[in-house]
Amino acid sequence: MPDLISAALKNILRKKGRSALTMSGIAIGVASVIIISCISSCGTLAVNEELDSLGLGGLTISASDGSTAPLTDEELAIITDFSEVTDATPVLIQTTEVYSQNQKQDAFVWGIDSAAKDAVSLKLLYGRFLNHADIGSSAKVCMVDRTFANTIYKRDNVVGKQISIKSGDLIENYSIVGVISTGSGLLQNAMGTYLPNFIYAPYTTVQESTGTSGYHQIILKVNDVSNLDMLSESILKKLNNANGVSDGYKATNLAKQRDILLNILDIVTLILSAVGAVSLVVASLSIMTVMLVSVSERTREIGIKKSIGAKKSVIMAEFLTEAALISLVGCIVGVIAGILISFAGANLFSITLNVNYFIIFFTCIFSLLTGVIFGVYPALKAAKLKPVTALRVNS
């Protein structure tokens, strides 16, 4: 084996430029698969955290379409009686316009209570959260997300500033008491103007401004997402019985919707990885080309070896070892380049690098196998050369 490796290295170094180009093709193919894998892993992790932070890890309860079933404090109490429910918060949602600094922005105004920070995982950056006093007095205060603050004021800390929120025909002034971050802000930053800004106000204030009673929905967080379907059925049954209706409420399994979105991301990743794998196969084809050229150039050398007793298996093993070494070096370079580029990209976008070592291992094995497989034909051609015919060439 050492002799085979030594001979293979000698032949690779004999044509440095050609060998380097072949290795570069392999390296590019391997690096592309690794970069795609890292981007996918980081993106999936970031989106998953973002969706969890927005409350998309549990259930929402709301009245069924066309139903007049109430959703009030009584229904909230029924829901919180379930031991599986860790947090529950009433929510009113109003799509409206917000005015500040002579600018108009579309926004979702979320009417929430003081417990919403636990159910929706809001992260406070500046100021304070809404408290019981704000809820009890229907105070004209609000929290804004960091994206809104940067869009309007070009800075994060805007606590104490005033904004105006349109409710029907009225425009009312609100004081900003807190700046929050919903997860990493990935959805807002990625979708830009396609996703409105989020404004959070006491639900009692939103009720008063819009002239509504009750809630639009109740967001739940549970301690075991594996039993969400059973839990939702139990909650709906209890709510319907309490109000004497048969189908007055509906539950939306947000965890299931999140899983559907993540499955779509996985499919996209698989398609992109397949494209990268195709490029790796194409690069491996260059090994066959290089090895065939090498066979033609070394025909006389092969004839001499066979004339002094070299077996077909030895000649074939020599060429396969050369193909394997080319693949191995290209693979190592590709892995290093792929990880470094992924690391640089993660730092650039302030995302934690999540390296999938299984993909790296699989890519390396795939690269080596394709390199060796495409080296089989040139090796067979070299092994089948007859000594007399080989020595006659260029004699």
Phi, psi and omega in degrees: 000315177302323179294320179297316181294318179298317180293319180296317178297319179299317180290325177295317181288342179296325177237074187300313184298312180296318179294320181296319179296318179296316178297323180297320178299316178297316182298318180296317179297314179295315181298321181296320179294318181293318179297316178299318179297315181293318179299316180297313182297315179294316181296316179297318179297316181294317179294321179298315178295321180296314181294322176298318182293334178273004178092009183272048178230008183218230184233154166237137178248132179211168178288143178295157179301126179083357181273147176255013180298136184284156174225089188231196180299326180297315179292324177298320179295320178300317183293316183289347177290341180287129183294335180287342182275118180270326179214145176214132181223135176285147184221136167242138182238128179232123174270119187208195179241143179239136183242134176192143179054039181059025177240150177243131181231139171286144184207153166264118173265117180262119172273113186230169174253185186289346180269000185297331181298336178274322183283328184249000176056054177280137180253119182281127177259315181218153176078223185217167173278166171294141182240181182298324180296321177297317181293314184294327183261003184051048185293147177274067178232162181203165170244145179239155176277161184297326179299316179297315181301316180290325180294316184274313189252355179063026175203165184279310187277103179238024179299133181097345178287160180251139172230159179245130182244131180275126176232103185067237178267357183262147172239115185246146181272136178234146177260132180281120180253350181201150173243127185237167176234123176271098182066224182269357184073014185299315183295317180296316182292323184285322186265346175056234185289349180287340179245117181298165177287156178254127174239134182243124181228161176302137182296331177293325178292318179294322176299315181294319183290323183266353180070031180247162175235159182077194183235161173279324180199166175236125181265131182243145165242137185239163183272351180213101184286350181288340182247029184297321182296316178294319179296317181297321178296319180294318180295314180298319180298317181291320178295316180297316179296321182294332183251005176066035178237165182258326183215053186273346186227158176224152178241137177248120180278094183290331178296322179293321177295322177298316180298323178298316179296317180293326176295322176297318177298321179295322179295316178299317179298318180299318180296314180295322178294324177297321177298317178297322179294323177298317179297327178290322177295317179299319179295323179293331177299331180294335176296318178300316181298313181296318181291324177296318177297320180296322178299316181297320182287332186251023181302314181295320179298319179296319179299319180296315181298318182289328181289336179261011170112004179293132181279162177301321182296326180290314179299315181296318180297325180296316181288323178293323177297319178298316179296319180295320180294319178300316179295318183295313180296315178299321180295315180298315178298319180295319179297313180298314181296317181298316180292318180297316179295319178296319179296317179296318179295320179296319177294322182297321182259011177056046179242138178292127181288127179242099184272128177267099185291333177296318179297320179297314179298314181297319180296319179296314179298316180298318180297315180295318181296314180295321178298315180292318180299316180285350176268353183294313184298311177299323180295318177297319180298319179293319183292332184273355179298135177276137183306316183297315180295319182294320182288334181290335183292130176060020180278000000 
